[in-house]
Amino acid sequence: MAKQYDKTNSWNLFKVEEEERKSDSYPNYSGYINVDGTDYLLTGWLREGQKSGRKFIGGTIKLKDDAKAAANVQKSEEKEEIPF
């Protein structure tokens, strides 16, 4: 039996391979964070500071359930056929 781990207040961020990125606006990194038992989706882009030139990752955070709902809507819209 697999050992269960408490993922509360932890996060994972994974590199998105270049061949998986659909465009430059697609994130370089994605993953999940759990804050006090609530799951969120993390996305990150490689950026460079304008003044310092230092590289960093900037990104967004969304409720995981909201992200899944948005992905399902997008998939259903892609499957719709134009009625003419």
Secondary structure by P-SEA (a helix, b strand, c coil): cbbbbbccccbbbbbbcccccccccccccccccccccbbbbbbbbbbbbccccbbbbbbccccaaaaaaaaaaaaaaaaccccc
